[in-house]
């Protein structure tokens, strides 16, 4: 696999972007918000948005590492393994979870913003940070798919990864709700029996649909026939 200068620089820029967003969120936004709405057990890590942010940072950090390996050891087994893991991570978690966060946030916001992002939070949560967390995630992933070709894993492997990530977050939500009496999303507390199960069944179906959509979008933007950059290759990154 060849690595282009443009692709490498884009990965570095996105890595720094998400690192700064996380840094600002932890050092500025969280202290300001906790002053008016104290964080309970689990802090900011209760929210899927924060899981998504960390996931994006991990992914683009790995892209940088993968690019460096590919440039210094092109065609080696370790370069191929790094690329396969990168592509699997994008398919199984980064794209479906990122798209889920963007679509559900703005859908709920359009219905009633007080349910997801109350107006009073505007004083403590800069608009650019809100968009970095809930808007720009999807266009940046589409840009990534356009700049670099990604070979999706088998659907069994990819969807198992998606389900595993979703199950991990579900277990965390249930622990917080039933063991700590902290319902991250208040509407879950009022859902009874079958409606509770139905909500998670529908959500799971939607996330798996997003996996399928991601696969099709990747094929459309990047060709889906390999993991090669669209731009002129560089053999070594100094």
C-alpha positions, 0 to 999 in steps of 0.5 A, spaced: 500 500 500 502 506 498 501 513 502 500 520 499 502 526 502 495 529 502 492 523 506 498 523 511 497 530 512 489 530 513 490 524 518 495 528 522 490 534 522 484 530 524 488 527 529 490 534 532 483 536 531 479 531 535 485 531 540 484 539 541 476 538 541 477 532 547 482 537 551 477 543 550 471 539 552 475 536 559 478 542 561 473 548 559 466 545 557 466 540 563 468 544 568 463 550 566 457 545 565 458 542 572 458 548 575 450 548 573 449 541 573 454 537 577 456 531 574 454 524 577 457 517 577 461 516 570 462 523 569 462 525 562 463 518 560 456 516 561 454 519 554 455 516 547 457 523 544 464 522 548 465 515 547 464 517 539 469 523 540 474 518 543 473 513 538 474 518 532 481 520 536 483 513 537 481 512 529 485 517 526 491 516 531 491 509 528 491 512 521 497 516 522 501 510 525 498 506 519 501 511 514 507 511 517 508 503 517 506 503 510 511 508 508 517 505 511 515 498 510 510 498 504 508 491 503 510 488 509 505 483 513 505 488 519 503 494 514 497 490 511 495 488 518 495 495 520 491 497 514 486 491 516 485 493 523 484 500 520 479 498 515 475 494 520 475 499 526 472 504 521 467 499 518 465 496 525 465 502 530 467 509 527 462 510 521 456 507 524 457 510 531 459 517 529 453 517 524 448 514 529 451 520 534 450 525 528 443 523 526 440 522 533 442 528 536 439 533 530 433 529 530 431 529 537 434 537 537 429 538 531 423 535 535 425 538 542 432 541 543 430 541 551 430 533 551 437 533 548 441 540 549 437 545 553 438 552 551 441 554 557 447 550 555 449 555 550 452 559 555 457 554 557 458 550 551 460 554 545 457 553 538 463 550 535 464 545 540 457 542 539 458 542 532 465 538 532 461 533 537 455 533 533 455 535 526 462 535 523 463 528 525 460 525 519 462 530 513 469 528 516 468 521 515 466 522 508 472 526 507 476 520 510 473 515 505 474 519 499 481 521 501 483 513 502 480 507 499 478 502 505 476 495 504 471 493 508 471 486 512 466 481 511 459 483 514 460 477 519 466 480 522 464 488 521 457 487 524 460 483 530 464 488 532 458 493 531 454 489 536 460 488 541 461 496 541 453 497 542 453 491 547 458 494 551 455 501 551 448 498 553 451 494 559 454 501 561 447 504 561 444 499 564 449 499 570 448 506 571 441 506 571 439 499 575 445 499 579 446 507 580 439 510 579 442 514 574 439 514 567 443 518 562 437 519 557 431 520 562 426 517 557 429 510 558 427 510 565 419 511 563 419 506 558 416 500 561 417 492 559 416 491 552 417 498 550 424 498 553 426 492 549 423 495 543 427 501 543 433 497 544 431 492 538 430 498 533 436 502 535 440 495 534 437 495 527 438 502 525 446 501 527 446 495 523 443 499 517 448 504 518 453 499 517 450 497 511 450 504 509 457 505 510 459 500 506 455 502 500 458 509 501 465 507 502 464 503 495 461 509 492 467 514 494 473 510 495 472 504 490 472 499 496 477 495 492 483 496 496 486 500 501 490 505 497 490 512 497 487 516 491 493 521 490 500 520 488 504 515 493 510 517 497 515 511 499 517 515 505 515 520 510 521 523 513 
